[in-house]
Amino acid sequence: MPPEIHPHRPLVRTFVACQQVERVGHQITLVGLLEKVRALSDRGHIGVTLYASLTSGQGRHRIQLEYVHFDKTGEEISRRIVRQSIIDMGNDPLEVRGLPMKVVIPLFGAGWIEIHLFLDGQPVPAGTLTLSVR
């Protein structure tokens, strides 16, 4: 593991999709929680904000979001990485950090999409979102 990556990965408390995240001081409001998205044509895209709250971590960690689109029959039709970055959890493992992530998700028709959250190259328990595509 590279020396800048802390050996103890944080835990994910919340992982949701919404239209936007509003922050006023320490208060965070998630606006327009998403469970379904509409594919306006056979091929398009949608901008969403993913929000993860993390705790029990310290130092820097690699974060990655993977998108998988399935058609109505369950066949995988697209898979790609939609975001990769480094996050810094600071020094206090008891602190909860909110992480809003704006992403553009390609849509390939009706079915569903899954978004998987990885920390330091490992899948995260509670780090999968499923959205219906109509």
Sine and cosine of phi, psi and omega as CSV:
sin_phi,cos_phi,sin_psi,cos_psi,sin_omega,cos_omega
0.00,0.00,0.71,-0.71,0.02,-1.00
-0.85,0.52,0.54,-0.84,-0.08,-1.00
-0.89,0.45,-0.39,0.92,-0.02,-1.00
-0.98,0.18,-0.17,0.99,0.00,-1.00
-1.00,-0.10,0.82,-0.58,-0.01,-1.00
-0.95,0.30,0.64,-0.77,-0.09,-1.00
-0.95,0.31,-0.28,0.96,-0.03,-1.00
-0.96,-0.27,0.95,-0.32,-0.01,-1.00
-0.95,0.32,0.57,-0.82,0.08,-1.00
-0.95,0.31,0.26,-0.97,0.09,-1.00
-0.99,-0.16,0.57,-0.82,0.05,-1.00
-1.00,-0.10,0.85,-0.52,0.04,-1.00
-1.00,-0.01,-0.62,0.78,-0.06,-1.00
-0.63,-0.78,0.65,-0.76,0.11,-0.99
-0.57,-0.82,0.95,-0.30,-0.09,-1.00
-0.69,-0.73,0.28,-0.96,0.09,-1.00
-0.93,-0.38,0.66,-0.75,0.01,-1.00
-0.49,-0.87,0.06,-1.00,0.02,-1.00
-0.98,0.20,-0.62,0.78,0.03,-1.00
-0.31,-0.95,0.32,-0.95,0.03,-1.00
-0.88,-0.47,0.81,-0.59,0.05,-1.00
-0.94,-0.34,0.73,-0.68,-0.02,-1.00
-0.82,-0.57,0.82,-0.57,0.10,-0.99
-0.78,-0.63,0.96,-0.29,-0.08,-1.00
0.89,0.46,-0.83,-0.56,0.03,-1.00
-1.00,-0.07,-0.02,1.00,-0.02,-1.00
-1.00,-0.02,0.76,-0.66,0.01,-1.00
-0.88,-0.48,0.76,-0.65,0.04,-1.00
-0.87,-0.49,0.81,-0.59,0.07,-1.00
-1.00,-0.09,0.87,-0.50,-0.09,-1.00
-0.97,-0.24,0.78,-0.62,0.09,-1.00
0.93,0.38,0.88,0.48,0.05,-1.00
-0.84,0.53,0.65,-0.76,-0.09,-1.00
-0.93,-0.37,0.73,-0.69,0.18,-0.98
-0.84,-0.54,-0.42,0.91,0.00,-1.00
-0.73,-0.68,0.56,-0.83,0.12,-0.99
-0.77,-0.63,0.41,-0.91,-0.03,-1.00
-0.95,-0.31,0.80,-0.60,0.12,-0.99
-1.00,0.09,0.95,-0.32,-0.09,-1.00
-0.94,0.33,-0.37,0.93,0.09,-1.00
-0.57,-0.82,-0.04,-1.00,0.02,-1.00
-0.90,0.44,-0.52,0.85,0.02,-1.00
-0.71,-0.70,0.80,-0.60,-0.01,-1.00
-0.25,-0.97,-0.35,-0.94,0.05,-1.00
-0.42,-0.91,0.29,-0.96,0.02,-1.00
-0.64,-0.77,0.65,-0.76,0.09,-1.00
-1.00,-0.05,0.79,-0.61,0.04,-1.00
-0.71,-0.70,0.31,-0.95,0.13,-0.99
-0.93,-0.36,0.83,-0.56,0.10,-1.00
-0.99,-0.11,0.65,-0.76,-0.02,-1.00
-0.79,-0.61,0.81,-0.58,0.07,-1.00
-0.85,-0.53,0.71,-0.71,0.18,-0.98
-0.96,-0.29,0.76,-0.65,-0.11,-0.99
-0.85,-0.53,0.54,-0.84,0.06,-1.00
-0.52,-0.86,0.08,-1.00,0.06,-1.00
0.90,0.43,0.38,0.92,0.00,-1.00
-0.87,-0.50,0.31,-0.95,0.08,-1.00
-0.63,-0.78,0.50,-0.87,0.11,-0.99
0.96,0.29,-0.31,-0.95,-0.10,-0.99
-1.00,-0.05,0.57,-0.82,0.01,-1.00
-0.59,-0.80,0.54,-0.84,0.10,-0.99
-0.99,0.12,0.72,-0.69,0.06,-1.00
-0.86,-0.52,0.61,-0.79,-0.01,-1.00
-0.60,-0.80,0.64,-0.77,0.08,-1.00
-0.89,-0.45,0.79,-0.61,0.03,-1.00
-0.91,-0.41,0.70,-0.71,-0.01,-1.00
-0.94,-0.33,0.71,-0.70,0.09,-1.00
-0.74,-0.67,0.79,-0.61,0.02,-1.00
-0.94,-0.34,0.76,-0.65,0.04,-1.00
-0.90,-0.44,0.59,-0.81,0.08,-1.00
-0.99,0.14,-0.06,-1.00,-0.07,-1.00
-0.88,0.48,-0.42,0.91,-0.02,-1.00
-1.00,0.04,-0.11,0.99,-0.01,-1.00
1.00,-0.09,0.07,1.00,0.03,-1.00
-0.98,0.18,0.72,-0.69,0.02,-1.00
-0.95,0.32,0.80,-0.60,-0.01,-1.00
-0.90,-0.44,-0.21,0.98,0.04,-1.00
-0.31,-0.95,0.60,-0.80,0.06,-1.00
-0.54,-0.84,0.74,-0.67,0.06,-1.00
-0.30,-0.95,0.32,-0.95,0.08,-1.00
-1.00,0.08,0.80,-0.60,-0.02,-1.00
-0.96,-0.28,-0.13,0.99,0.06,-1.00
-0.23,-0.97,0.64,-0.77,0.13,-0.99
-0.62,-0.79,0.72,-0.69,0.02,-1.00
-0.28,-0.96,0.05,-1.00,0.07,-1.00
-0.93,-0.37,0.71,-0.70,0.08,-1.00
-0.90,-0.44,0.48,-0.88,0.04,-1.00
-0.90,-0.44,0.89,-0.46,-0.03,-1.00
-1.00,0.06,-0.06,1.00,0.00,-1.00
0.98,0.22,-0.36,-0.93,-0.09,-1.00
-0.96,-0.29,-0.25,0.97,-0.09,-1.00
-0.99,-0.14,0.95,-0.30,-0.03,-1.00
-0.93,0.36,-0.21,0.98,0.03,-1.00
-1.00,0.05,-0.23,0.97,-0.02,-1.00
-0.96,0.29,0.62,-0.78,0.08,-1.00
-0.99,-0.15,0.79,-0.61,-0.01,-1.00
-0.92,-0.39,0.78,-0.63,0.09,-1.00
-1.00,-0.02,0.71,-0.71,-0.06,-1.00
-0.78,-0.62,1.00,-0.07,0.11,-0.99
-0.99,0.14,0.68,-0.73,-0.03,-1.00
-0.72,-0.69,0.93,-0.37,0.07,-1.00
-0.99,0.11,0.77,-0.63,0.01,-1.00
-0.68,-0.74,0.41,-0.91,0.13,-0.99
-0.95,-0.32,0.83,-0.56,-0.07,-1.00
-0.94,-0.35,0.84,-0.54,0.07,-1.00
-0.96,0.29,0.62,-0.79,0.02,-1.00
-0.88,-0.48,0.68,-0.74,-0.04,-1.00
-0.83,-0.56,0.63,0.78,0.01,-1.00
0.98,-0.20,-0.06,-1.00,-0.10,-0.99
-0.93,0.38,0.44,-0.90,0.00,-1.00
0.55,-0.83,-0.78,-0.62,0.10,-1.00
-0.43,-0.90,0.34,-0.94,0.08,-1.00
-0.84,-0.54,0.52,-0.85,0.13,-0.99
-0.87,-0.49,0.65,-0.76,0.09,-1.00
-0.86,-0.50,0.84,-0.54,-0.05,-1.00
-0.95,-0.33,0.73,-0.69,0.04,-1.00
-0.98,-0.18,0.77,-0.64,0.05,-1.00
-0.87,-0.50,0.65,-0.76,0.12,-0.99
-0.86,-0.52,0.81,-0.58,0.00,-1.00
0.81,0.59,0.61,0.79,0.07,-1.00
0.99,0.14,0.01,1.00,-0.04,-1.00
-0.92,-0.39,0.65,-0.76,0.09,-1.00
-0.89,0.46,0.49,-0.87,-0.08,-1.00
-0.95,-0.32,0.79,-0.61,0.15,-0.99
-0.84,0.54,0.63,-0.78,-0.06,-1.00
0.92,0.39,0.33,0.94,-0.04,-1.00
-0.92,-0.38,0.56,0.83,0.07,-1.00
-0.79,-0.61,0.77,-0.63,0.09,-1.00
-0.94,-0.35,0.61,-0.79,0.12,-0.99
-0.83,-0.55,0.81,-0.59,0.02,-1.00
-0.85,-0.53,0.74,-0.67,0.08,-1.00
-0.97,0.25,0.66,-0.75,0.06,-1.00
-0.91,-0.42,0.85,-0.52,-0.03,-1.00
-0.94,-0.35,0.00,0.00,0.00,0.00
